[in-house]
């Protein structure tokens, strides 16, 4: 797996990162296509107090879970004065960006204006990811993704979900069934942040 859109495999590219200080928050802007990011179970606790956690069914009826980063029409609510106002509480996707796990691969978004082939902090070189870009979320990512998939399969009863809008073509659902599951409870508490 070498490329998905502007994301390239870190194992086969030497890339550097210039930092966010000169950027205009493109990755924080829904108009640029970043409105939602997939979650794994361990992410719920990190995001529910600041962002909405929603579910979505794809065209084949598979259930996914996402954090809503913005409303798809503008910047994240926490992007103020050209910087993140909740930097220490930003989502796992924001912490990782421009890195993204994809199954057993680690990808880098070359559409990020700060990613380049020759200057800044090394992201990856000679097939190795710089440990400064490595987070605990990347450890055993395939197993974490499989655990999340099993959880989603266990709650996937369409009658338990209520449609609550759409952002950039992604249909959004909330869980409306009764549950004592801690992930469902965090999802339900997070909905106060949902703006569609």
Helices and strands as residue ranges (DSSP letters): E 3-4, E 7-9, G 10-12, E 15-17, G 26-28, G 30-32, E 36-38, G 41-43, H 44-47, E 52-57, E 63-68, E 79-80, E 83-84, G 87-89, H 92-96, E 99-102, E 105-109, E 115-116, E 121-125, E 128-129, G 131-133, G 136-138, H 141-155, G 158-160, E 161-167, E 170-175, H 182-190, G 191-193
